[in-house]
Amino acid sequence: WALVEEVTATGEALAKDIRTILLETVPPLAQVRALIEQCYDLPCHVDEAAQLEAVAEKAEAWLREATAMLAATEVPPRALRQLLHAGERLPVRLDEIALVRDRIKVRECEQTLAKLLSSTCTVAAMDDAMAEAAAAAIPPDLPLLVRLKARAERARAWEEQAELLLAQQPEKHGFLEALALTKGAK
């Protein structure tokens, strides 16, 4: 009889721990799995085990989806944001949430860079985009970022040439020099 009481007390204590953990913390998935194992190691039924299993199954399904999206090359930021929000709502701590957050930053940066590269923009706009990319820890070898840096350098060189030409006396420069400078602006 003492054994039954001991097992029951252990089961109740474990159930209380599970409720406390799920209500007061965001445990890592490994801890949730360990608690499930503890529930099954007991010779009695722990009602909270089913709740833990549901949490673990949702987290594992999210991980499968996150793994697939992170492996894909062209996932829209909106889909990644939906994935991020779903992961953040889970009552489990998942390291992959940070990876999704980072991928969102990269995709949004790529969109901004592509937009700048496909339109006429100021050097200041290019500098702002490059500063935002650096602040977001975007890899400096990102192809779109490399192209934008090169475009900004060309624009700065052109501005320097234009300033020199305008600073000198206009009668020293002919029409052809001014025309050559405007062609360099493209």
Sequence and secondary structure as in RCSB ss.txt:
>XXXX:A:sequence
WALVEEVTATGEALAKDIRTILLETVPPLAQVRALIEQCYDLPCHVDEAAQLEAVAEKAEAWLREATAMLAATEV
PPRALRQLLHAGERLPVRLDEIALVRDRIKVRECEQTLAKLLSSTCTVAAMDDAMAEAAAAAIPPDLPLLVRLKA
RAERARAWEEQAELLLAQQPEKHGFLEALALTKGAK
>XXXX:A:secstr
 HHHHHHHHHHHHHHHHHHHHHHH   BHHHHHHHHHHHHHSSS  THHHHHHHHHHHHHHHHHHHHHHHH S  
 HHHHHHHHHHHHHSSSB THHHHHHHHHHHHHHHHHHHHHHTS   HHHHHHHHHHHHHTT  TT HHHHHHHH
HHHHHHHHHHHHHHHHHS GGGS HHHHHHHHHHT 
